[in-house]
Amino acid sequence: MEHTYQYAWIIPFIPLPVPIVIGVGLLLVPAATKSLRRMWAFFSVLLLSIIMIFSADLSIQQINGSFLHQYVWSWTINNDFSLEFGYLIDPLTSIMLILIATVGIMVLIYSDNYMSHDQGYLRFFAYISFSNASMLGLVTSSNLIQIYIFWELVGMCSYLLIGFWFTRPIAASACQKAFVTNRVGDFGLLLGILGFYFITGSFEFRDLFEITNNLIDNDEVNSFLLTLCASLLFVGAVAKSAQFPLHVWLPDAMEGPTPISALIHAATMVAAGIFLVARLLPLFTAIPYVMNFISLIGIITILLGATLALAQRDIKRCLAYSTMSQLGYTMLALGMGSYRAALFHLITHAYSKALLFLGSGSIIHSMETVIGYSPEKSQNMALMGGLTKYMPITKISFLLGTLSLCGIPPLACFWSKDEILNDSWLYSPIFAIIACFTAGLTAFYMFRMYLLTFEGHLNAHFQNYSGKKNSPFSSISIWGKNGVKVIKPNLVLSTMAINNKSAPLFSKKTYPLESDNTMLLPLLVLVLLTLFVGSVGIPFDFDQKGIYFDILSKWLTPSINLLHSNSNNSVDWYEFVTNAIFSVSIALFGLFIASLLYRPVYSSFQNLDLINSFVKMGPKRIFWDKIINVIYNWSYNRGYVDIFYATTFTRGIRGVAELISFFDRQVIDGITNGVGITSFFVGEGIKYVGGGRISSYLFFYLFYVLIFFLIDYFIFNFYLISF
């Protein structure tokens, strides 16, 4: 066992040969490197598979023996300052290693086909392998400085991958937005690291926790300074995990390739912020104000992310806001001190969301055969619908991922979300009500996305209506500009609803096709994980019968003991069933509302008459219209947060910059230019004075004597008059 831990330091370096060899090959022998490009995908998968086997072995050893291992090397020693590098293997590290490796392998296999026709195929695999290496280095880091180095490398890889198609202006703008937003959080993280070094004199986690607790117990530290530094550390996690108010980069990051969305925006980069808070939780638990702040940010993010997903038409942006909301649940659990529930939801959400993102990539890939390459159209759910008969495997996998995220048993997210909801009732009834309400919203917008995508007719065949003013297609969403007049979106897209004819609008149609096997295989593997990964945290203890179902609690025992928390999370059947009925009822209600409003109508106008009778209610209809439009505008305009930032920060900073530029040009440059011009004219005058003629010198001498004489005369007379 010790032998395995001894070589764990090599884990972050295993993926590095691929980007190094690809980079050198493209510089020296580009033709040969490009001709063997499929080989690099194979080596990427092979190296990450080695990491997965290594990580699985470490995890099994920890579950069996609750073994921790840390090894450090001295890097810099100078008087009282020492900086060490090393690696730390504990339950949190092993969980993250498993997530990165398994999701990474699925994404790499999937990307081999998805990116096969892209000119940047090799560049893509170089970037993604370096991103995996950076993330592996981050989760195995043994101190804050080492985390910060890999933290910045992960941010750089995110910048490169989001802007992978840099020739598209919108993608270039998205990667810049992600980079700038994360710099705000990273600056806060750096200040927090330096602040805690000032307080404790150490960057090592265990020293940091022990010294801080001793200082608090002995009242030897300023509470305001301690709270401020801890809050600054949390700011870094807020930006990286797209928590309010630094969430604005995440939906724009969907401009990158879809496999990237599945990897860094479901299981790796956005999970880095959760990892940081979980790693520093023993520190945060000693500062109640910070824990309250974490839970507050989490509950705001939960509600905001869910409301912003309601009216999105881009399938990837809808999933992005869903990611934001679900990470809010994890952050809420950490703020409540529910360490086990937070990591459990991190695991289940990672696999479910990776499944949904890869499923959306399969959909987009197939829609391009109908519409052509146009991300604005191929990702638009308004142009989808009716994909069930064309993509049955993708449909089943996407449905299972949707139901899992909605919290339907026995799928993965049910177990973890139910645990967070139960803990929230003990922490704060207000937070619990918001969390439960958002669980219903999650079921609503996720099932809405499924219905608009797979049920009904293939709406892309009616896209010639999309450019017409006030056409039925222009208001596909339930909350369009005309409010509830389009409350049945799929109804207006049926052939009968558009022109009351069954004749096709086009003489020749192209239909979507199911994805290739190399894209379907990762979907099927992730389906199995979504179905069964929840079993690792089933909260039932059957030790008396010789069976222990709650593997996760046993796995996390060392970390739970470090937090001084109760490691026994088993519950009885009655309590579990009672809580589950409540949470599942909320999810089913959300599913029912979504199916009521978005279910397809194929051949009659019976439901249209019902809707017309519902909306024609006089004053009540006006009130209903206003509510619907307010909700729609809030969601469609991203909660006005981007507009606020553009008005306040972008224009404000630009105005200040213009003012400083004016001051620099007119005042600073004006003084400099004035001195120069004055010197020029003085020089010109002196040039004419010094002509070499004695008569001229004598004239100016007498002129100056006369001037001074007159000045003295007036001063003398003024003096006499004064006295």
C-alpha positions in Angstrom: 0.0 0.0 0.0 2.8 2.4 0.9 4.4 1.5 -2.4 1.4 2.8 -4.4 1.3 6.1 -2.5 5.0 6.6 -2.9 4.6 7.0 -6.7 1.5 9.1 -6.6 3.5 12.3 -7.4 3.7 11.1 -11.0 0.0 11.4 -11.6 0.0 15.1 -12.8 2.8 14.4 -15.2 1.3 11.3 -17.0 -0.8 13.3 -19.5 2.0 15.8 -20.3 3.8 13.8 -23.1 0.9 14.3 -25.5 0.9 18.1 -25.5 4.7 18.2 -25.5 5.1 15.8 -28.4 2.3 17.4 -30.4 3.7 20.9 -29.9 7.3 19.9 -30.9 6.0 17.8 -33.8 3.9 20.6 -35.2 7.0 22.9 -35.0 9.6 20.5 -36.5 7.7 17.9 -38.6 4.1 19.3 -39.1 3.2 17.0 -42.0 4.2 13.8 -40.2 2.5 14.9 -37.0 -0.8 15.7 -38.7 -0.7 12.4 -40.7 -0.6 10.5 -37.4 -3.2 12.6 -35.6 -5.6 9.8 -34.6 -2.6 8.2 -32.8 -2.5 11.1 -30.4 -6.1 10.6 -29.4 -5.3 7.0 -28.6 -2.3 7.9 -26.5 -4.4 10.6 -24.7 -7.0 8.0 -23.7 -4.3 5.5 -22.8 -2.5 7.8 -20.4 -5.7 9.0 -18.8 -6.7 5.3 -18.4 -3.5 4.7 -16.5 -4.4 7.5 -14.2 -7.9 6.1 -13.7 -6.4 2.7 -12.7 -3.9 4.4 -10.4 -6.7 6.5 -8.8 -9.0 3.6 -8.4 -6.3 1.6 -6.6 -5.7 4.6 -4.2 -9.4 4.9 -3.6 -9.9 1.2 -2.8 -7.0 1.4 -0.3 -8.5 4.4 1.4 -11.9 2.8 1.7 -10.4 -0.3 3.2 -7.8 1.4 5.5 -8.7 5.1 5.7 -5.1 5.8 4.8 -3.7 9.4 4.2 -0.4 10.2 2.7 1.5 13.4 2.2 5.1 14.0 0.9 6.8 17.3 0.5 10.2 18.5 -0.9 11.9 21.7 0.1 12.0 24.1 -2.8 13.1 27.4 -1.3 14.7 28.0 2.1 15.8 31.5 3.2 16.2 32.4 6.9 12.7 32.0 8.4 11.0 31.5 5.0 10.6 28.1 3.5 8.5 27.0 0.5 7.8 23.3 -0.1 6.2 21.4 -2.9 4.6 18.0 -2.6 1.5 16.0 -3.0 -1.4 15.1 -0.7 -3.5 12.0 -1.2 -6.7 11.9 0.9 -10.4 11.1 0.3 -11.1 14.4 -1.3 -8.1 14.0 -3.7 -9.0 10.5 -4.7 -12.6 11.5 -5.4 -11.5 14.3 -7.7 -8.9 12.0 -9.4 -11.7 9.5 -10.1 -13.9 12.2 -11.5 -11.3 13.8 -13.7 -10.1 10.5 -15.1 -13.4 8.9 -15.8 -15.1 12.0 -17.3 -11.9 12.9 -19.2 -11.7 9.4 -20.8 -15.3 9.6 -22.0 -14.7 13.1 -23.4 -11.5 12.1 -25.2 -13.2 9.1 -26.8 -16.2 11.3 -27.8 -14.0 14.1 -29.1 -12.2 11.8 -31.5 -15.3 11.6 -33.7 -16.8 15.0 -32.7 -13.6 16.9 -33.7 -12.5 14.6 -36.5 -13.3 17.1 -39.3 -11.9 20.1 -37.5 -8.6 21.6 -38.6 -7.5 22.2 -35.0 -7.8 18.5 -34.1 -4.3 18.2 -32.8 -4.4 21.5 -31.1 -7.6 20.4 -29.3 -6.0 17.2 -27.9 -2.9 19.2 -26.8 -5.0 21.7 -25.0 -7.3 19.1 -23.3 -4.4 16.9 -22.2 -2.6 19.9 -20.7 -5.9 20.9 -19.0 -6.2 17.4 -17.5 -2.6 17.6 -16.2 -3.2 21.0 -14.6 -6.3 19.9 -12.9 -4.6 16.7 -11.6 -1.8 18.9 -10.2 -4.4 21.1 -8.6 -6.2 18.4 -6.7 -3.0 16.7 -5.5 -1.4 19.9 -4.2 -0.2 20.0 -0.6 -0.2 23.8 0.0 -1.9 27.0 -1.0 1.0 28.3 -3.2 1.0 25.1 -5.2 -2.7 25.2 -5.6 -2.5 28.8 -6.8 0.1 27.9 -9.5 -2.1 25.1 -10.9 -5.2 27.2 -10.4 -3.8 29.7 -12.9 -2.8 26.9 -15.3 -6.3 25.6 -15.2 -7.6 29.2 -16.0 -5.2 29.5 -18.9 -6.4 26.1 -20.3 -10.0 27.3 -19.9 -9.1 30.4 -21.9 -7.6 28.4 -24.7 -10.4 25.9 -24.9 -13.3 28.4 -24.7 -11.6 30.4 -27.5 -10.7 27.3 -29.4 -12.5 28.6 -32.5 -10.8 32.0 -32.1 -11.7 33.1 -35.6 -15.3 33.5 -34.5 -15.6 36.9 -32.8 -18.2 35.6 -30.3 -15.9 32.8 -29.2 -12.9 35.2 -28.9 -15.1 37.6 -26.8 -16.3 34.7 -24.6 -12.8 33.5 -23.7 -11.8 37.0 -22.8 -14.8 37.4 -20.6 -14.0 34.2 -18.8 -10.4 35.2 -18.4 -11.2 38.7 -17.0 -13.9 37.5 -14.7 -11.7 34.8 -13.3 -8.9 37.2 -12.8 -11.1 39.1 -10.3 -11.5 35.9 -8.3 -7.9 34.9 -8.6 -6.7 38.3 -7.3 -8.9 37.8 -4.2 -7.5 34.3 -3.8 -3.9 35.6 -4.0 -4.7 38.3 -1.4 -6.3 35.6 0.9 -3.3 33.4 0.6 -0.9 36.2 1.5 -3.1 37.3 4.3 -3.1 33.8 5.9 0.6 33.6 5.5 0.9 36.9 7.4 -1.4 35.5 10.1 0.0 31.9 10.4 3.4 32.0 8.7 2.7 28.9 6.7 1.1 27.8 3.4 0.7 24.1 4.4 -2.9 23.0 5.0 -2.5 21.2 8.3 -0.3 23.9 9.8 -2.8 26.5 8.5 -5.7 24.7 10.2 -3.9 24.1 13.5 -2.4 27.5 13.9 -5.6 29.3 13.0 -7.6 27.3 15.5 -5.0 27.9 18.2 -5.0 31.7 17.5 -8.8 31.8 17.7 -9.0 29.8 20.9 -6.4 32.0 22.6 -8.0 35.2 21.1 -4.6 36.2 19.5 -5.9 37.2 16.1 -8.0 40.1 14.8 -11.4 38.6 13.9 -12.0 41.1 11.2 -8.7 40.4 9.5 -9.3 36.6 9.8 -12.8 36.9 8.3 -11.6 39.2 5.5 -8.7 36.8 4.5 -11.0 33.8 4.6 -13.6 35.6 2.5 -10.9 36.5 -0.1 -10.0 32.9 -0.4 -13.7 32.1 -1.0 -13.8 34.8 -3.7 -11.5 32.6 -5.9 -13.9 29.7 -5.6 -16.8 32.0 -6.4 -15.3 32.9 -9.8 -14.0 29.5 -10.7 -17.3 27.7 -9.8 -19.5 30.4 -11.5 -21.2 31.5 -8.3 -23.1 34.8 -8.0 -22.0 37.5 -8.7 -19.0 36.2 -10.8 -21.1 33.7 -12.8 -21.4 35.8 -15.9 -18.6 34.0 -17.8 -20.2 30.5 -17.7 -23.0 30.8 -20.3 -20.7 32.6 -22.8 -18.1 29.8 -22.3 -20.5 27.5 -24.2 -19.0 29.0 -27.4 -16.2 26.4 -27.0 -16.5 22.9 -28.5 -19.2 20.8 -26.7 -16.8 18.2 -25.3 -15.0 21.1 -23.5 -18.3 22.1 -22.0 -18.7 18.5 -20.7 -15.2 18.4 -19.3 -14.2 21.7 -17.8 -17.7 23.0 -17.2 -19.2 19.9 -15.6 -16.5 17.8 -13.9 -13.2 19.8 -13.7 -12.8 23.5 -13.9 -16.0 24.5 -12.3 -15.4 21.8 -9.7 -12.1 23.4 -8.8 -13.9 26.0 -6.8 -15.9 23.4 -4.9 -12.7 21.5 -4.3 -11.0 24.6 -2.9 -13.8 25.2 -0.4 -13.9 21.6 0.6 -10.2 21.5 1.1 -10.3 24.6 3.3 -13.5 23.7 5.1 -11.6 22.9 8.4 -10.4 26.5 8.2 -13.8 28.0 7.3 -15.7 26.1 10.0 -13.7 28.0 12.6 -15.1 31.3 11.3 -19.0 31.3 11.5 -19.4 34.5 9.4 -17.6 32.9 6.5 -19.7 29.8 6.7 -22.9 31.9 6.6 -21.5 33.8 3.7 -20.8 30.6 1.8 -24.3 29.3 2.4 -25.8 32.7 1.4 -23.9 32.8 -1.9 -24.9 29.2 -2.5 -28.7 29.7 -2.0 -28.6 32.9 -4.2 -26.8 31.0 -7.0 -29.3 28.1 -6.7 -32.3 30.3 -7.3 -30.6 32.7 -9.8 -29.3 29.8 -12.0 -32.6 28.1 -12.1 -34.6 31.2 -13.0 -32.1 32.2 -15.8 -32.5 28.8 -17.4 -36.3 29.1 -17.8 -36.4 30.9 -21.1 -33.1 29.9 -22.7 -33.3 28.6 -26.3 -29.7 27.6 -26.7 -29.5 24.1 -25.3 -25.9 24.5 -24.1 -26.7 27.8 -22.3 -29.6 26.1 -20.6 -27.3 23.4 -19.4 -24.7 26.0 -18.3 -27.2 27.8 -16.0 -28.3 24.4 -14.7 -24.6 23.7 -13.9 -24.5 27.1 -12.0 -27.6 26.2 -10.0 -26.5 22.7 -9.1 -23.0 23.9 -8.0 -25.0 26.3 -5.8 -26.5 23.3 -4.1 -23.0 21.9 -3.5 -21.8 25.3 -2.2 -24.9 25.5 0.1 -24.1 22.1 1.5 -20.5 23.2 2.2 -21.7 26.4 3.9 -24.0 24.3 6.1 -21.1 22.0 7.0 -22.6 19.0 5.2 -19.3 17.8 3.8 -20.5 14.4 2.8 -23.6 15.7 1.0 -21.6 18.3 -0.9 -19.1 15.8 -2.2 -21.8 13.3 -3.0 -23.7 15.9 -5.1 -20.4 16.9 -6.8 -20.0 13.2 -7.9 -23.5 12.6 -9.0 -23.9 16.0 -10.8 -20.6 15.6 -12.6 -21.6 12.3 -14.3 -25.2 13.4 -15.0 -24.2 16.8 -16.4 -21.4 15.2 -18.5 -24.0 12.9 -19.9 -26.3 15.8 -20.7 -23.5 17.9 -22.3 -22.3 15.0 -24.5 -25.9 14.3 -25.4 -26.4 17.9 -26.4 -23.2 17.6 -28.5 -24.7 14.5 -30.3 -27.9 16.5 -30.9 -26.0 19.5 -32.3 -23.8 17.3 -34.4 -26.9 15.8 -36.0 -28.7 19.1 -36.4 -25.8 20.4 -38.4 -26.8 17.8 -41.1 -30.2 19.5 -41.3 -29.3 23.1 -40.9 -25.6 23.2 -41.8 -22.8 24.5 -39.7 -24.3 27.3 -37.7 -23.9 27.3 -33.9 -26.7 29.9 -33.6 -29.1 27.6 -35.3 -27.9 24.1 -34.5 -27.9 24.8 -30.7 -31.3 26.5 -30.8 -34.0 24.3 -29.3 -36.6 26.3 -31.3 -35.3 24.5 -34.4 -35.3 21.0 -32.8 -38.2 18.8 -31.8 -39.2 15.4 -33.1 -35.7 13.9 -32.7 -37.0 10.7 -30.9 -37.4 8.6 -34.0 -34.1 9.8 -35.5 -31.9 9.6 -32.4 -33.4 6.9 -30.1 -30.1 6.2 -28.2 -29.3 9.8 -27.6 -32.9 10.4 -26.6 -32.9 7.7 -23.9 -29.5 8.8 -22.5 -30.6 12.4 -22.5 -33.9 11.5 -20.8 -32.1 9.6 -18.0 -29.7 12.5 -17.5 -32.6 14.9 -17.3 -34.5 12.7 -14.8 -31.4 12.3 -12.7 -30.9 16.1 -12.5 -34.6 16.5 -11.7 -34.2 14.2 -8.7 -36.2 11.2 -9.8 -35.2 7.9 -8.0 -33.3 5.8 -8.3 -31.0 7.9 -10.5 -27.8 9.4 -9.1 -28.8 13.0 -8.3 -31.9 12.0 -6.3 -29.8 10.6 -3.5 -27.5 13.6 -3.2 -30.0 16.4 -3.7 -32.4 14.7 -1.3 -29.7 14.7 1.4 -28.9 18.4 0.8 -32.6 19.3 1.0 -33.0 17.4 4.3 -29.9 19.1 5.8 -31.2 22.5 4.7 -34.3 22.2 6.8 -32.1 21.7 9.9 -30.0 24.7 8.9 -32.5 27.3 7.9 -36.2 26.9 7.0 -36.0 29.9 4.6 -33.0 28.4 2.7 -34.9 25.1 2.7 -38.0 26.6 1.1 -35.9 28.3 -1.6 -33.9 25.1 -2.3 -37.1 23.0 -2.5 -38.8 25.6 -4.8 -35.7 25.6 -7.0 -35.8 21.8 -7.2 -39.2 22.2 -8.8 -37.9 24.8 -11.2 -35.0 22.4 -12.1 -37.5 19.7 -13.0 -39.5 22.2 -15.0 -36.7 23.7 -17.2 -34.9 20.4 -17.7 -38.1 18.6 -18.8 -38.9 21.7 -21.0 -35.6 21.2 -22.7 -36.2 17.5 -23.2 -39.7 18.1 -24.7 -38.6 20.9 -27.0 -35.7 18.8 -28.2 -37.1 15.3 -28.7 -40.9 15.5 -28.8 -43.2 16.9 -31.4 -42.1 17.7 -35.0 -38.7 18.6 -36.4 -39.1 22.3 -36.2 -36.1 23.0 -38.4 -38.3 22.3 -41.4 -40.3 25.4 -40.6 -37.4 27.7 -40.2 -38.5 29.8 -43.2 -41.0 31.4 -40.8 -38.4 32.5 -38.3 -37.6 35.7 -40.1 -41.2 36.9 -40.5 -42.5 39.5 -38.2 -45.1 38.2 -35.7 -44.8 34.7 -37.2 -45.8 31.8 -35.0 -42.2 30.5 -35.2 -40.8 33.8 -33.9 -42.5 33.2 -30.5 -41.7 29.5 -29.9 -41.1 30.1 -26.2 -43.9 30.1 -23.7 -42.8 33.6 -22.7 -42.5 35.5 -25.9 -43.1 39.1 -26.6 -46.9 38.4 -26.9 -47.0 36.7 -23.5 -49.5 33.9 -23.2 -50.7 34.1 -26.7 -48.0 31.5 -27.5 -48.5 29.4 -24.4 -48.4 26.2 -26.4 -45.1 26.6 -28.4 -45.1 23.2 -30.1 -48.7 23.7 -31.2 -47.9 26.6 -33.4 -45.1 24.6 -35.0 -47.2 21.7 -36.1 -48.1 21.6 -39.8 -51.8 22.2 -39.1 -51.2 25.1 -36.8 -49.1 27.0 -39.2 -51.3 26.9 -42.3 -53.9 24.2 -41.6 -52.4 22.0 -44.2 -50.6 18.7 -44.0 -48.4 19.4 -47.0 -44.7 19.8 -46.3 -43.2 23.3 -46.5 -40.1 22.0 -48.4 -40.0 19.7 -51.4 -36.7 18.2 -50.1 -35.9 17.6 -46.5 -32.8 16.4 -44.7 -33.3 14.6 -41.4 -30.9 14.1 -38.4 -29.0 10.9 -38.0 -27.9 9.1 -34.9 -24.3 9.7 -33.9 -21.5 7.3 -34.6 -20.6 4.5 -32.2 -17.5 6.4 -30.9 -19.8 9.1 -29.7 -22.5 6.8 -28.4 -20.1 4.6 -26.3 -19.3 7.4 -23.8 -23.0 8.2 -23.6 -23.8 4.6 -22.6 -21.0 4.4 -20.1 -22.2 7.7 -18.5 -25.7 6.3 -18.5 -24.5 3.4 -16.4 -22.7 5.7 -14.0 -25.8 7.9 -13.8 -27.9 4.9 -12.9 -25.6 3.3 -10.3 -23.1 5.9 -8.9 -25.7 7.0 -6.4 -25.4 3.6 -4.7 -22.0 4.6 -3.2 -23.9 7.1 -0.9 -27.1 5.3 -0.1 -27.6 6.2 3.6 -28.5 2.8 4.9 -26.2 0.9 7.3 -26.7 -2.8 7.3 -23.6 -3.7 9.4 -25.7 -6.2 11.4 -26.3 -8.2 8.3 -22.6 -7.9 7.2 -23.4 -5.4 4.4 -22.3 -1.8 4.4 -24.0 0.2 1.8 -22.8 3.7 2.8 -19.4 3.4 1.0 -19.1 7.2 0.8 -19.2 7.8 4.5 -16.5 5.1 5.0 -14.4 6.6 2.3 -14.7 10.1 3.8 -14.1 9.1 7.4 -10.7 10.7 7.8 -11.9 14.0 6.4 -15.1 13.9 8.4 -13.1 13.2 11.6 -10.8 16.2 10.7 -14.0 18.4 10.6 -15.1 17.0 13.9 -18.4 15.9 12.2 -20.5 12.8 12.8 -19.5 10.1 10.3 -22.6 8.0 10.8 -25.1 9.2 8.2 -27.4 6.2 8.2 -31.1 6.9 8.5 -34.1 4.6 9.0 -36.5 3.7 6.3 -39.5 5.7 7.6 -37.5 8.9 7.7 -36.0 8.3 4.3 -39.3 7.5 2.6 -41.0 10.5 4.2 -38.3 12.9 3.0 -38.1 11.3 -0.4 -41.9 11.5 -1.0 -41.7 15.2 -0.4 -38.7 15.9 -2.7 -39.9 13.6 -5.4 -43.4 15.2 -5.3 -41.8 18.6 -6.0 -39.9 17.2 -8.9 -43.0 15.5 -10.3 -44.9 18.7 -10.0 -42.3 20.5 -12.1 -42.4 17.7 -14.7 -46.2 17.9 -14.8 -46.2 21.7 -15.4 -43.5 21.4 -18.1 -45.4 18.6 -19.9 -48.7 20.5 -19.6 -47.2 23.6 -21.3 -44.7 22.0 -23.7 -46.2 18.7 -24.7 -46.6 18.4 -28.5 -50.0 18.5 -30.2 -50.1 16.6 -33.4 -53.4 16.7 -35.1 -56.1 18.8 -33.4 -56.9 22.2 -31.9 -58.6 21.0 -28.8 -55.9 22.2 -26.5 -55.7 25.5 -28.4 -59.4 26.2 -27.6 -58.7 25.3 -23.9 -55.8 27.7 -23.8 -57.8 30.5 -25.5 -60.5 30.1 -22.9 -57.9 30.2 -20.2 -56.2 33.4 -21.3 -59.4 35.3 -22.3 -60.3 36.3 -18.8 -60.4 40.2 -18.9 -58.4 41.9 -16.2 -56.9 38.6 -15.0 -55.4 38.1 -18.4 -53.6 41.5 -18.3 -52.2 40.6 -14.9 -51.1 37.2 -16.1 -49.5 38.7 -19.2 -47.4 41.1 -17.1 -46.2 38.3 -14.8 -45.3 36.1 -17.7 -43.4 38.9 -19.5 -41.6 39.9 -16.3 -40.4 36.3 -15.8 -39.5 35.9 -19.5 -37.6 39.2 -19.6 -35.7 38.4 -16.4 -34.6 35.0 -17.7 -33.9 36.0 -21.3 -31.9 39.1 -20.2 -29.8 37.0 -17.7 -31.3 38.7 -14.7 -29.9 42.0 -16.0 -26.6 41.2 -14.3 -24.7 41.5 -17.5 -26.4 44.8 -18.3 -25.6 46.1 -14.9 -21.9 45.1 -15.3 -21.8 46.7 -18.8 -23.4 49.9 -17.5 -21.6 50.2 -14.2 -18.1 48.6 -14.7 -17.5 48.6 -18.4 -18.9 52.1 -19.2 -17.7 53.4 -15.8 -14.2 52.2 -16.3 -14.2 53.5 -19.9 -15.4 56.9 -18.7 -12.7 57.0 -16.0 -10.1 56.0 -18.6 -11.3 58.7 -21.0 -11.1 61.3 -18.2 -7.6 60.2 -17.3 -6.7 60.3 -21.0 -8.0 63.8 -21.3 -6.0 64.9 -18.2 -2.9 63.3 -19.6 -3.2 64.9 -23.0 -4.4 68.3 -22.0 -2.7 68.9 -18.6 0.3 66.7 -18.3 1.2 66.9 -22.0 0.1 70.5 -22.0 2.6 71.5 -19.3 5.3 69.6 -21.1 4.5 71.1 -24.5 4.1 74.5 -22.9 7.6 74.4 -21.4 9.0 73.2 -24.7 7.3 76.0 -26.7 8.3 78.6 -24.2 11.9 77.5 -24.4 11.7 77.6 -28.2 10.6 81.2 -28.2 13.0 82.3 -25.5 15.8 80.7 -27.6 14.7 82.4 -30.7 14.6 85.8 -28.9 18.1 85.3 -27.4 19.3 84.3 -30.9 18.4 87.8 -32.3 19.8 89.6 -29.2 23.2 88.0 -29.5 24.1 89.3 -33.0 27.7 90.4 -32.3 27.1 94.2 -32.7 28.3 96.6 -29.8 25.6 99.1 -30.7 22.9 96.5 -30.1 24.4 95.4 -26.8 24.6 99.1 -25.7 21.0 99.7 -26.7 19.7 96.7 -24.7 21.9 97.6 -21.8 20.5 101.1 -21.6 16.9 99.8 -22.2 17.2 97.4 -19.2 18.8 100.2 -17.0 15.9 102.4 -17.9 13.4 99.7 -17.0 15.0 99.0 -13.6 15.3 102.8 -12.9 11.5 103.2 -13.5 10.7 100.3 -11.3 12.8 101.7 -8.5 11.3 105.1 -8.9 7.7 103.8 -8.6 8.6 101.7 -5.6 10.3 104.6 -3.8 7.3 106.9 -4.4 4.9 104.2 -3.2 7.0 103.9 -0.1 6.8 107.7 0.6 3.1 107.8 0.0 2.5 104.9 2.4 4.4 106.6 5.3 
